[in-house]
């Protein structure tokens, strides 16, 4: 599913897999021009510019959104795990929480995989992409949240 198509830039959802507790989304970025790693948002933290990399946001049909999801873990997820690692019992983030699972590439081809928690409510899930460094302010498409939720609820555990 194409999220954004410009004369020199193409961004698409390549796959979506539902699990009992959330779903994954694959994102492909293709460009006619070389994309330096710094333009993707990969640089030392002290030099990191929030506007540099591609930003992916998931908005559920009930209005909740992930407010972030660049190339690194979301702030909500990091805050949760920081509290947990300090021995606290933090409340679960309200979700959706989007976290980068994997990704990389080089030159003109980049691919990313994100995990989104929890399963969405019935209705559309809007996938929005923003990349100010490449002139992409906002582009988005809807995934079928009802189908994602139904598939996740039908999933079977591997271990008993």
Secondary structure, DSSP 4 states (H G I P E B T S, - for coil): -EEEEETTEEEEEEEEEEETTEEEEEEEEEESS---GGGGT-S-GGG--TTTS-EEEEE-TTS-B----SSS--HHHHHHHHHHHTT--PPPP-S-EEEEEEEEEETTEEEEEEEEESPPPSSEEEEEEEEGGGTEEEEEEEEEHHHHHHHHHH---S--
